[in-house]
Amino acid sequence: MDARGKGVPTWDEENTVRAAIYNREKGIPEVVEVPIPEIGDDEILLKPMAVGVCGSEVVSSNLAGPGSFGHEPAGIVAQAGSKVKNVKEGDRVFVHHRVACLACHYCRRGYYTMCSKYKEYGFDPSAYAEYTRVLARNVELDTIKLPKHVTFDEGCLIEPLATVWRAVKRTNIQIGDSVLIIGAGFAGLAAVQIVRIFGAGLVGICDLIDYKLDLANKLGADLGINPKNQDALEVFRAANEGRKADIVLVIAGSIAALEQGIQLTEKGGTVTQYGVSEKDETISLVPFDLLHAEVTYSPSYSSSPIDTKEVAGFLFLGKIIGLPLISHHFGLNQIVEALELKKKATDSIKILIHPHDQ
C-alpha cells in the first residue's frame, strides 16, 4: 500500500510523504513533500492518525524559537527498529514529543522540563505528517500503548492532559481546597476534571464564552462565571464562605488573567500560571501584599513521562473525559485554517489534525 493508505507504505513505490512544518524564514506554516524518514535501530516510524493543535503554536515567540510544531500525536507504529523492545509494528500508541534524561540535576529534583535534553524535539520532521521518525529516548521513555477501547482522538489528548495534570500537582492542592480556574478552553475544562481527582472541594471557572461555561458545569464545575456580566470575586466569595480561592489556576495566556488570578487567591493560597504569555510581557506586583498573605506563585510548564503515564491511566479508565472537548477536525492540507481557528480561541475547544484526512 502507498504512504497515504492503511498499513505500512512500500518504500520503493513512493519515497515522499506530506508534512506540515513551520517555515521560520517565511514565518508561516506550510505543507511540503519530504523524504520518508529512515529510522535507526532504536527508533520507530510513526503513522500519526490524530494530532492535537496546541495553543502554543499560535504564540509567535514559540514559533520563532526552538518550539515544536506538531507535537500531540497518537498513531500506529509503522516500523520498529531492531533494538526497540517496548512496542512493535502495528501497535496503537501515544508518543510524547519531549523527554527528559531522568538523570541530571534538574531531573533528580523533579524539574524534568528544565533538563537540557527536554528541549530536543522527538519527531522528524513533525507530528503533522503522514509518517514521522520518533527518536530513541522518546520511544524508550514516553511511548504509551493505547488500549483497544481508546480512540486515536482520545490518545492524542494525553500530552495536553499531562501538562494540566502537572500544573495541578504544582499547586500542592489539599483535599477540600476551593479552586478557581481562569479560562475554559481545553486545558481549563480538563482542569475541572483533574482537580476533582486531586480532592478539590468547590470548583469555579471563569470564561467570557457561555457555551464553554455550560460544558464546564456538565463536567463537574460548581460555578461558571462570566466576567462580562458577573463580578468573579463577589460570586466566588458568596459560594465560598466569604473567602477567595485557595487554588487559582490561570489557564488563559494573558497578563490580565494572571493579574486577576493573583487578586482572587486567598491568604495562604497558590496561584499557578499555566497559560503561555509573550516573552516580553511583564506583570505588576505588590510584594508587600503577597508577603503578608503568604500567597505562592507556582508556574507550571509542560510535563514529564511520569505525568503522561499517570494521566493516561485515568483517561483509559474513563475518569477523565476527553471526546466532548474535541470541537473540530481538519485534514493535513487544512493546517493554516486550523491554526487560524485556534488563534481566535472563542469558536473552538480542541482542534485535531488528521494527517491521513479521515
N, C-alpha and C positions, 0 to 999 in steps of 0.2 A: 504493500500500500504506500501511497505517497505521503509527504510530510504534512498534508492537510487532512488526511483521513484518519481513521481509527487505527490504533496499533502502532507498531514501530515502523518508521519510514525505511524504505530501501535506499541506502545511501548512494548507490551507483546510478539510480534513476533520477534523483533530484538532489542537488548539492547546496541549495539555499533554502532559507526559511524566512518568514516575515518576523520582524521585531520592531517594537516601538521604543525608541531611545530619545533622550533629551539632548538635542544638538546645542551645546553651550556656546558655540560660535555664533549661531543664528538666534539663540535664545528662544527656541521653540521645540516642542516635541514633534517627532516625525516617524512615520513607518517606513522602514528600509528593508531591503533584502540583504541578508547576511549569510555567510557560510554556516553550514551545520556545525555546531561546536564539537570538537573532538575531546573526549573525556580521558582522564588519567585512570590508573588502576584503582585509586581510592576515591573516585568521583562518580557522579551519576549524571545521566542526561534526563532531564525532567520535561514532561509534556504538560505544561500548565493548562488546566481546564477552567479555572476561575481565579481571577486576581483582583483583589480589592484596590480601589483608588483611595489613597491616603491624603488627608488634608495637608500634610507637609509638602506634597507635590505641587501645591499651588502657592507656596511661600517662596518668594523669589530668592531669598538668601540661601535656602536649601538647594535649589536647583542650580544656582551659580557655583556652589561649592561642591564638596565631595559627597553629596547626598546620593541616595539610591533610588533611582527612578523605576518603579515597578517592583514592589517588594513584599506583596502579600499573597503568595500563590498556594493553591492546592492543585495537585495533578497526579499524573501517572509516571512511575519510573519506567522510562522507555529503554534505557540501558543502564547497567550497573557494572562498574569496574571490577576486575578480578579479585581485588582486595576488600571490597565492600561486603560487610557481613550482616549489617542490621536491616538492610532492605534488599529486595530483589526485583528483577524486571516484572512489571505488571502490578506492583504494589501501588495502592492509592495512598498518597502522603501529603502532609503539610511540611514545608521547609521554611526555616527561619533565614532571613536574609543576612543577618549579622550575628556572629557568635564570638563570645569572649574566649580567652585562652583557658580560663578557670584556674590559673596557677600564679598569676602575677600579684603584685602588691595590692592592686585595686580589687581584683577578683577575690583574694583572700579576705578582704574587708567587706565583701558583698556589693561592691560598686562595679558590677560587671560592665556597665556601659562606659566606664572610664578607661577600660582596658584598651591599649593601643591596637590590639588585634580586632577589636569590635568594629572599628571603622572600615574594615575590609569588606567590601560588598561581595556576597556569596554567589551571585548569578552572573553568567556570561552568555549573552550580552545584557539580558534584562529578564525579569519575570513576565513582562509584557511581550511574550514571544511564543511562537509555535513550539519551539524547543529551546531549552536553555541548559547550559552546563552548571552544575552545582559543585562548589569547591569542597575539598575533603573535610575540613573542620565542620562545615555546615551539615554535611552528610552524617558525620560521626556523632556530633553532639546535639544537633537540634533538628532532626528529621523525625516526624511522628507519623506512624501508620494510622490511617483513618478506618474506624470500624465500618462494616457494611452499611449500617443504618445512617451513617453521617454522609451527607452530600458534599460535593466539591464546594458548593456555595457556602456551606457551613464551615468546612475545613479551612477555607481561606480567611475566615474571621479570627483564627487563633492568634495571629500576630497582633492585630489591634486590640483584641480582648486581653492579651497578655500585658500590653502596655497599661491598660486600665487597672488590671489586677495588681501590677507592681505599684502603681500610684496609690491605690487603696492601702496596700501594705505600708507604704511610706508615710501614711497619715498616722500610723500607730493607733488605729481605731480600737476603742474598747467596747465591749458588749453594752448595748443600751445607748451609746452615743447618738446624739442628734446630728444629722448630716444634711448639708445643703450643697447641691450640685448646680453649678452655673454653666449652662449650655446643654441643650437636649438633642444634640446630634447623635451619631452612632456611639461615640465614647460616653456621652452623658447617659444615654439610655442603657448602655452596658453597665455603667457605674451604678445605676439604680438597682440592678440585679446583684452586682458583686458586693456592694456594701451590706446587703441583706445576708449574704453568705458569711460575712465577717461579723455579723451580730448587731448591725445598726438598729437603733430604735426608730425615732421619727426621721423620715426621709422626705426632703423637699427638693424641688428642681425648678430653676428659672430659665425661661427662654422667651423670645419675642414671637414665636410661632405656635399658635394654639394647637394645631394638629399634632405637633411633637409632644406638647404637654399632655394631650389626651392619651397618646401612646405610652408616655411615661407612667401615667396613672394606671393603665392596664397592666403594665409590667411591675407594679408594686409601689410606686411613689405615693406618699400620703398627701403631698401638697404640690400642685402645679401652679407656679407663679409667673405671670406675665408682667414684667416691669412697665410695659406701656400703660397699663391701667391699674396696677397694684403696687403698693409700697412693699418691697420684699422684706425689709426689716420688720415692719409692722405685722405683716402676715405671718412671718415665721415666729416672731415672739409671741403672738397671740396663740399659736398652736404649741408652743414650747415652754410654757410656764414663765413667760416673760424673758426668756434667755435667747441669746443669739445661738448660732450653730456651734457645736463642739468641733465638728469637722466641716471644712469648706473645700470642695473640690472645684477648682476653676478649670473647666474644660475648654471654654471659649478662649481663642487665642488673641485676646485683645488686652491692652493695658488697662482700659476702663473696667473690664471684667475683673481683672486681678485686683485693682484698687477697691472695687466694690466688695470682692471676696474678703479682703482684709478687714473691711469695716463690718462685715457680717459674722466675723469669727468671735466666739465667746472667750472670756478670760480663761486661760489655760488650754485654749484650743489650738488647732492646727489648720493652717491654710496651705493647700498643696496646689502648685501650678502644674497643670498638665498641658494646656494649650501652648502652641508654638507662636511666639511673637517674632517680629522682625528684629534682627540683631542690633540695630541702632536705636531701638526704642528704650526709654527709661521710665522709671516709676518714682513718684514722690512718696516718701515715708516719713512718719513721725516716730523716731526711735523711742522717745520718752513714753509714748502710749504703748508701744509693743513691749517695752521693758516691764512696765508696771502691770500689764495684763498677761505677761508671760505667754504671748502668742508665738507659736512656732511656724516659721516659713519653711516648708519642705518640698522643694520642686522634685519632679519625677520625670525622667527621660527614658523612653523606650522600655526594654525588658530583657530578661535573661533566659537561658534554657530551662532554668528552674521554673520561672513564671509560665512559660509556654506549656510545660508539662502539667503544672498544677491546674491552669485554667482549662486546658484541653480535657482533663478528667471531668470537670463539672459540665463542660459543653457536651461531652459524649453521654453523660448521664441525664441530660435534659434539665439540669439545674440552672443552666444559662440558656436562654432562648435567643437564637440568632436570626432565623429566617425572617421574622417580622420587621427586622431592622434594615433589610435589603430593599431598596426602593427602585433601583434602576439597573438594567443590564445593557451592555454595549459590546459590539464586536471590536476586534483589534483596530480596524480601519477608522473607527469612530473615537479614537483616543482623545483627539482635540475637543470634540463635542462633550465627552465625558468629563474632561478637566474643566471646561467652561461651566458645566452644570455644578461641579464640585465647588468651584470658586464662588458661585452665587450663594451657596450654602442653604438658602431658605427653601429651595424646591426639592431637596433630596435628603436622604439619610445616608445609607451606604450604597455606593455605586460599584458594580463589578464589571470587569472586562473579561470577555471570553475569547481567548486567542484563536480558538477554532470556530468561532462565530456561531456556536449552537445557541 
